[in-house]
Amino acid sequence: MNKMIQGVIHGNTIELSENPGLADGQSVQVVVQAVEPARLWGEGIRKSAGALADLWTKDDDIILDEIYQDRKRDSHREMPA
């Protein structure tokens, strides 16, 4: 019987998230594979925030402001009648 069950290690003991359905005292073979913890939405951007702070210049602020102003401009043209 093969069944994948998640668990948490506490020293030499593994606490399973569900009953494996085996008799108490049954010998088993265990393959342990670490599971990455679930990430919260937006965690990646929060970790990278400020990554370029030491390299940022006033010119970068000017460029971003120009992009912002361009986005605010009305870019729609009137259709000829």
C-alpha positions in Angstrom: 0.0 0.0 0.0 1.4 3.4 -1.0 -0.3 6.6 0.4 1.1 10.1 0.5 0.3 11.9 3.7 1.7 15.3 4.9 3.1 15.7 8.3 5.2 17.8 10.6 8.5 16.7 12.2 9.0 17.1 15.9 12.4 15.7 16.7 12.4 12.0 15.7 8.6 11.9 15.5 6.4 12.8 12.5 2.9 14.0 13.3 0.7 13.0 10.3 -2.2 15.2 9.1 -4.5 12.2 8.8 -4.9 8.6 10.0 -2.8 6.4 7.7 -5.2 3.5 8.1 -2.6 1.1 9.4 -2.6 -1.0 12.5 -0.8 0.4 15.6 2.7 -1.1 15.6 2.8 -1.8 11.9 6.3 -1.5 10.4 6.5 1.1 7.6 9.1 2.5 5.3 9.2 6.4 5.2 10.6 8.6 2.4 10.9 12.2 3.8 10.6 15.1 1.3 10.5 18.7 2.6 7.4 20.7 1.5 7.7 24.4 0.7 5.4 26.4 2.9 2.5 28.1 1.1 3.3 31.7 0.1 0.9 34.5 0.8 -0.3 36.5 -2.1 2.1 39.5 -2.7 4.9 38.1 -0.5 7.3 38.1 -3.4 6.9 41.8 -4.2 7.1 42.7 -0.5 10.4 40.8 -0.3 11.8 42.6 -3.3 10.6 46.1 -2.3 13.6 48.4 -1.9 15.9 46.1 -3.8 17.2 49.0 -6.0 17.0 51.7 -3.4 20.8 52.2 -3.3 20.9 52.6 -7.1 17.9 54.9 -7.6 18.6 58.4 -8.9 16.6 61.6 -9.4 16.7 60.8 -13.2 14.8 57.6 -12.4 12.1 59.6 -10.6 11.8 62.0 -13.6 11.4 59.0 -16.0 8.7 57.4 -13.9 6.9 60.7 -13.5 6.9 61.2 -17.3 5.5 57.7 -17.8 2.8 58.5 -15.2 1.9 61.7 -16.9 1.8 60.0 -20.3 -0.7 57.4 -19.0 -3.0 60.2 -17.7 -3.2 62.0 -21.0 -6.2 61.3 -23.2 -5.0 59.2 -26.1 -8.4 58.6 -27.7 -9.1 60.1 -31.1 -12.5 61.1 -32.3 -13.9 59.0 -35.1 -14.7 60.9 -38.3 -18.5 61.2 -38.9 
